[in-house]
């Protein structure tokens, strides 16, 4: 999970955005973004989606890279899916 926060931070910096600017674009608090970037909080899939949209990147763009990075990212994505709340059964 650490890698997701570092990637978000790096992409934010590549786009010359502050945490506050990206948080505003993603409609999350700066504190939430800070926790995600420092790996103190695991983002929900919905939060990741809004961050990616604010950075103007797709999930596949975010996950692309070397084969090693892709394998690590796939593992991280699986961890997110497993950590997501279960749907309510009726």
Phi and psi in degrees as a GROMACS rama.xvg file:
@    title "Ramachandran Plot"
@    xaxis  label "Phi"
@    yaxis  label "Psi"
@TYPE xy
-54.562  -37.2872  UNK-2
-63.4987  -35.4978  UNK-3
-62.0807  -46.9635  UNK-4
-61.6736  -41.7704  UNK-5
-65.7577  -39.473  UNK-6
-65.1697  -43.3265  UNK-7
-61.3179  -45.3675  UNK-8
-59.8319  -45.6776  UNK-9
-63.8267  -42.5643  UNK-10
-67.414  -37.4682  UNK-11
-61.5852  -45.2914  UNK-12
-67.1075  -36.4088  UNK-13
-60.3814  -32.4846  UNK-14
-91.7432  8.56723  UNK-15
55.4097  42.991  UNK-16
-108.502  143.44  UNK-17
-82.4363  167.293  UNK-18
-59.8939  -41.1152  UNK-19
-62.3679  -43.0679  UNK-20
-64.0505  -46.7339  UNK-21
-64.783  -41.3714  UNK-22
-59.2166  -43.1992  UNK-23
-63.131  -43.2703  UNK-24
-63.6099  -37.2045  UNK-25
-86.4768  -4.70992  UNK-26
60.0705  42.589  UNK-27
-128.105  168.514  UNK-28
-79.48  155.66  UNK-29
-62.9687  -35.691  UNK-30
-62.7126  -42.1387  UNK-31
-60.8842  -46.1065  UNK-32
-62.2388  -40.9565  UNK-33
-60.9601  -45.1532  UNK-34
-62.1874  -39.4607  UNK-35
-66.5886  -47.9068  UNK-36
-63.865  -30.9692  UNK-37
-94.2612  8.24764  UNK-38
61.4793  27.9391  UNK-39
-90.3189  -11.6549  UNK-40
-143.014  136.204  UNK-41
-87.7675  122.432  UNK-42
-74.8009  148.46  UNK-43
-74.5684  164.917  UNK-44
-61.1721  -38.8296  UNK-45
-62.9575  -43.8813  UNK-46
-64.6095  -43.4888  UNK-47
-58.484  -41.7636  UNK-48
-60.6765  -42.5208  UNK-49
-70.4225  -34.0458  UNK-50
-66.8685  -45.5189  UNK-51
-60.5231  -42.5716  UNK-52
-62.3905  -41.9074  UNK-53
-65.2436  -33.6272  UNK-54
-82.4049  -5.68857  UNK-55
59.2285  47.411  UNK-56
-132.403  154.95  UNK-57
-91.7509  164.829  UNK-58
-61.1246  -40.197  UNK-59
-64.7229  -37.198  UNK-60
-63.2031  -41.6694  UNK-61
-63.2119  -40.5017  UNK-62
-83.417  -12.4181  UNK-63
-72.2477  159.547  UNK-64
152.16  -152.386  UNK-65
-69.6806  162.793  UNK-66
-56.6904  -41.2321  UNK-67
-61.671  -43.6919  UNK-68
-64.9935  -38.5671  UNK-69
-63.9301  -41.414  UNK-70
-64.1723  -42.0869  UNK-71
-65.8578  -42.109  UNK-72
-65.0076  -38.1332  UNK-73
-62.5347  -39.7813  UNK-74
-63.8711  -41.762  UNK-75
-65.878  -39.6573  UNK-76
-62.9442  -41.5432  UNK-77
-61.1055  -40.4152  UNK-78
-62.6151  -38.9656  UNK-79
-64.4127  -43.3841  UNK-80
-62.2554  -43.4558  UNK-81
-67.7357  -30.6282  UNK-82
-83.0708  -14.7458  UNK-83
-66.175  145.989  UNK-84
-62.9061  144.471  UNK-85
-72.4512  145.696  UNK-86
-64.7333  152.724  UNK-87
-76.6016  128.642  UNK-88
-91.2414  139.825  UNK-89
